[in-house]
Amino acid sequence: MKHFVAVAGNIGVGKSTLVSKLASHLEWNPYYEPVAENPYLEDFYSDMRSWAFQSQVFFLRHRLSMHLGLLADPNSVIQDRSVYEDAEIFAKNLYLSGQMDERDYTSYRNLYQLLCDLLRPPDLVIYLRASVPTLQRRIAQRGRDFEAKITTEYLEQLNGLYEDWVTNFTLCPVLTVPTDNMNFVAHDGLVELVKLKMSEKLMGKEEVVFLPEEVEIFASHSSEH
């Protein structure tokens, strides 16, 4: 049976790492976020108000193309960031913070809503939750020059919007993963824990949580190898 899972979360939370590891463990096809491909991204981080609309439309177009491609893929697929986050988190934040004007935001939302009405949603969204200090540490570790300009306030705003979005998202089930104490790079066993919880959600279990003792056990399993 084919599955379609999207991994969601703030900048630097570890989406690409988890997508790569889950795809390898499950033998699913990964679909990654186009970080380096957006020709507006560096300009956007330098001058958000001038480049917000262009950057968001680029991401929306690319995400739509990716979404259609993974729906057509005969194999199970896992996606790095969903089309919903573009609108519900990033474009909304730009509008609320005054970086995108009303006319551009309305045009963007109308286009987004039309696309959502046409798209089949994922079978599951995995939401990676992290505090701002964790996000900042991980962003610094990967060393992308344009991300060095991202402020604490910006990450805090995005975190708030993510929590609101996840609380109200009803198109498919959501598995929330608390990642502050879950380092998928250092402890490969934690990927097995996420895979286990993901399977429970896909099988219809309504409430799935990560217990601290489970995280400790699965992390220690990986450190022994």
C-alpha positions as CSV (number, residue, x, y, z in Angstrom):
1,M,0.0,0.0,0.0
2,K,1.4,3.4,-1.0
3,H,1.8,6.1,1.7
4,F,2.4,9.8,1.4
5,V,3.9,11.4,4.5
6,A,5.0,15.1,4.8
7,V,7.6,16.3,7.4
8,A,6.8,19.8,8.7
9,G,8.7,22.2,11.0
10,N,10.5,25.4,11.5
11,I,13.8,26.4,9.9
12,G,16.7,24.2,11.1
13,V,14.5,21.7,13.0
14,G,15.9,18.7,11.1
15,K,13.3,18.0,8.4
16,S,15.8,17.0,5.7
17,T,17.8,14.8,8.0
18,L,14.7,12.9,9.1
19,V,13.3,12.6,5.6
20,S,16.6,11.2,4.4
21,K,16.9,8.7,7.2
22,L,13.2,7.6,7.1
23,A,13.4,7.2,3.3
24,S,16.5,5.0,3.7
25,H,14.9,2.9,6.6
26,L,11.6,2.4,4.8
27,E,12.8,2.3,1.2
28,W,10.5,5.2,0.3
29,N,11.2,7.9,-2.2
30,P,12.2,11.3,-0.6
31,Y,11.2,14.7,-1.9
32,Y,13.3,17.6,-0.6
33,E,12.7,21.3,-0.1
34,P,14.3,23.4,-2.8
35,V,16.7,25.4,-0.5
36,A,19.4,26.3,-3.0
37,E,17.1,26.5,-6.1
38,N,15.0,29.5,-5.1
39,P,16.6,32.5,-7.0
40,Y,15.0,35.0,-4.6
41,L,16.0,33.5,-1.3
42,E,19.1,35.4,-0.5
43,D,17.5,38.7,-1.7
44,F,14.5,37.8,0.5
45,Y,16.5,37.4,3.7
46,S,18.3,40.7,2.9
47,D,15.1,42.7,2.1
48,M,11.9,40.8,3.0
49,R,9.4,43.4,2.0
50,S,10.7,43.8,-1.5
51,W,11.0,40.1,-2.3
52,A,8.4,38.4,-0.1
53,F,5.7,37.9,-2.8
54,Q,8.2,36.6,-5.4
55,S,9.8,34.2,-3.1
56,Q,6.5,32.8,-1.8
57,V,5.1,32.3,-5.3
58,F,8.2,30.5,-6.3
59,F,7.9,28.1,-3.3
60,L,4.2,27.6,-4.0
61,R,4.8,26.7,-7.6
62,H,7.6,24.4,-6.8
63,R,5.7,22.8,-4.0
64,L,2.7,22.2,-6.2
65,S,4.9,20.6,-8.9
66,M,6.5,18.4,-6.2
67,H,3.1,17.5,-4.7
68,L,1.8,16.4,-8.1
69,G,5.0,14.4,-8.8
70,L,4.8,12.5,-5.5
71,L,1.1,11.7,-6.0
72,A,2.0,10.2,-9.4
73,D,4.9,8.3,-7.9
74,P,3.9,4.6,-7.6
75,N,6.1,4.1,-4.5
76,S,5.5,5.4,-1.0
77,V,6.9,8.9,-0.6
78,I,8.1,11.3,2.2
79,Q,8.2,15.0,1.7
80,D,10.4,17.7,3.2
81,R,8.0,20.5,4.1
82,S,4.4,20.6,2.7
83,V,2.6,23.1,0.5
84,Y,0.4,24.0,3.6
85,E,3.4,25.5,5.5
86,D,4.2,27.9,2.7
87,A,0.9,29.7,3.1
88,E,-0.1,29.0,6.7
89,I,3.3,29.8,8.2
90,F,5.6,31.7,6.0
91,A,3.3,33.8,3.9
92,K,1.0,34.5,6.8
93,N,3.9,35.6,9.0
94,L,5.1,38.0,6.3
95,Y,1.7,39.5,6.0
96,L,1.2,39.8,9.8
97,S,4.6,41.4,10.2
98,G,4.0,43.9,7.4
99,Q,6.5,42.4,5.0
100,M,3.8,41.5,2.4
101,D,1.1,44.0,1.6
102,E,-2.7,43.2,1.6
103,R,-3.0,43.0,-2.2
104,D,-0.1,40.6,-2.6
105,Y,-1.3,38.5,0.3
106,T,-4.8,38.3,-1.0
107,S,-3.6,37.2,-4.4
108,Y,-1.4,34.6,-2.9
109,R,-4.1,33.2,-0.6
110,N,-6.6,32.9,-3.4
111,L,-4.1,31.0,-5.5
112,Y,-3.2,28.8,-2.5
113,Q,-6.8,28.0,-1.6
114,L,-7.6,27.0,-5.2
115,L,-4.6,24.6,-5.2
116,C,-5.6,23.1,-1.8
117,D,-9.1,22.4,-3.1
118,L,-7.6,20.4,-6.0
119,L,-4.8,18.5,-4.1
120,R,-5.1,15.2,-2.3
121,P,-3.7,15.7,1.2
122,P,-1.0,13.5,2.7
123,D,-1.8,10.4,4.7
124,L,0.2,11.9,7.6
125,V,2.0,15.0,8.7
126,I,5.0,14.6,11.0
127,Y,5.5,17.9,12.8
128,L,9.0,18.4,14.3
129,R,8.7,20.7,17.3
130,A,11.8,22.5,18.7
131,S,12.5,25.5,20.9
132,V,14.2,28.6,19.4
133,P,17.6,27.9,21.1
134,T,17.6,24.5,19.5
135,L,16.7,25.9,16.1
136,Q,19.5,28.5,16.4
137,R,22.1,26.0,17.4
138,R,21.2,23.7,14.4
139,I,21.1,26.6,12.0
140,A,24.6,27.7,13.1
141,Q,25.9,24.1,12.8
142,R,24.9,23.9,9.1
143,G,26.5,27.2,8.3
144,R,24.5,28.7,5.5
145,D,25.5,32.3,5.1
146,F,22.0,33.7,4.3
147,E,20.5,32.0,7.3
148,A,22.9,33.8,9.6
149,K,20.6,36.9,9.3
150,I,17.6,35.1,10.7
151,T,16.6,36.7,14.0
152,T,15.4,35.2,17.2
153,E,12.1,37.1,16.8
154,Y,11.5,35.7,13.4
155,L,12.0,32.1,14.6
156,E,9.7,32.8,17.6
157,Q,7.0,34.1,15.3
158,L,7.2,31.1,13.0
159,N,7.1,28.7,16.0
160,G,3.9,30.4,17.2
161,L,2.3,30.0,13.8
162,Y,3.3,26.4,13.5
163,E,1.7,25.6,16.9
164,D,-1.5,27.4,15.7
165,W,-1.5,25.6,12.4
166,V,-0.9,22.1,13.9
167,T,-3.7,22.7,16.4
168,N,-6.2,23.5,13.7
169,F,-5.0,21.3,10.9
170,T,-7.7,18.7,10.0
171,L,-6.9,17.5,6.5
172,C,-5.0,14.4,7.8
173,P,-3.5,13.1,11.1
174,V,-0.5,14.8,12.7
175,L,2.3,13.2,14.6
176,T,4.1,15.7,16.8
177,V,7.8,14.9,17.5
178,P,9.5,16.8,20.4
179,T,13.0,17.2,18.9
180,D,14.9,19.3,21.5
181,N,16.2,16.0,23.0
182,M,16.1,13.9,19.9
183,N,19.2,14.2,17.8
184,F,18.6,12.0,14.7
185,V,22.2,12.5,13.5
186,A,23.9,11.3,16.6
187,H,21.3,8.6,17.6
188,D,20.1,6.6,14.6
189,G,17.9,4.5,16.9
190,L,15.6,7.5,17.4
191,V,14.7,7.2,13.7
192,E,13.4,3.7,14.6
193,L,11.3,5.3,17.3
194,V,9.8,7.8,14.9
195,K,9.2,5.0,12.4
196,L,7.3,3.0,15.1
197,K,5.1,6.0,16.1
198,M,4.5,6.9,12.5
199,S,3.2,3.4,11.8
200,E,0.9,3.6,14.8
201,K,-0.6,6.9,13.4
202,L,-0.9,5.5,9.9
203,M,-2.8,2.5,11.3
204,G,-5.3,4.8,12.9
205,K,-4.1,5.2,16.5
206,E,-5.6,8.5,17.7
207,E,-3.1,9.5,20.4
208,V,0.6,8.8,19.9
209,V,3.2,10.3,22.3
210,F,6.9,10.2,22.8
211,L,7.7,9.2,26.4
212,P,11.1,10.3,27.8
213,E,12.0,6.8,28.8
214,E,11.3,5.6,25.2
215,V,13.6,8.4,23.8
216,E,16.4,7.4,26.2
217,I,16.1,3.7,25.3
218,F,16.1,4.1,21.6
219,A,18.9,6.7,21.7
220,S,21.1,4.3,23.8
221,H,20.4,1.5,21.3
222,S,22.0,3.5,18.5
223,S,25.0,4.6,20.6
224,E,25.9,1.0,21.2
225,H,26.7,0.3,17.5
